[in-house]
Amino acid sequence: MALITEFTKINKERQSAHGPVECAHSIFTDGSGKSYLQLETFGSKERKIPGKTSQAIQLDETGAAKLKEIIQQAFPRLR
């Protein structure tokens, strides 16, 4: 699991779209009242252990604000 605090833009020569997977999300508050968004992906249906979390990332308010800016750049028609 990882708490994302920084985003760095990179340019890759070759990129391709990946296959679809399920993503679950939860919102929780720690003992000090700080809120977090957690995203968990579960991998493809061909995975050895179906339903097992593949990756989990967390965003606090600062990280979420940075990701929101990136999403608005990538998809300007979204509101």
N, C-alpha and C positions, 0 to 999 in steps of 0.2 A: 504494500500500500504506500502511496506517496501523497504528501500535501504539496500541491503545486503553488509556488510563490512567485515564479518568474516565467516568462515566455520569451523565447528568442526566435526571431524570424530567420529561416534558412531557405536557400534556393537549391533545389535538387534537380539534377539533370533529368532523371527518369522517375516518374511517379505514375501510379495507376490506382484505380479505385479498388478497394477490398470488397470481399463478399459481406453480406449482411450478417449481423449477430444481434443477440438480445442485449439490452443495457437496462439495468435497474438503477433507480436513484433513491436516495434517502436524504432527508434533511434532519440535522440534529444539532443540539446545543451542548457545549461542554460545561463543566462545573462553574466556569467563570461567566457564563452567559454568552459566549462567542458562538456564532452559528456557522455551520459547515454544510456544504453540499457534497455528497459522496456518490460517485458513479462507479458501477461495477459491470464489466462485460463478462459474458459467459462462454465465449468461443464458439466455434462452428458446431454443427450437429454431428460432425464426424469425429469430434474429440473423444479421447479414450474414456473420460469421466464426464458424461453430460451433466450440465447444471452446476459444475464447479466453476467458481470465479476464476477468470483468466487474468484480469487486471482490475485494480481498484484505485481510483484517484479521488482526492479530496480538494475542495476549493474553499477558502475562507472568503470573506467579503472582498478583500483586496484582490485576490486571485480571480474571483468571479467578475469583478469590474474590468480587469485586464482582458479576460476571455470575452466578455461582452463587446469590448472595442474591436477585438480581432474578428468576431462573428459579424459585426456590423460592416467591417471592411470587406469581408468575404462575400457577404450577402446583403448588399445595400438596400434591397427592396423590403427586407424584413423590418418590422417595427418593434 
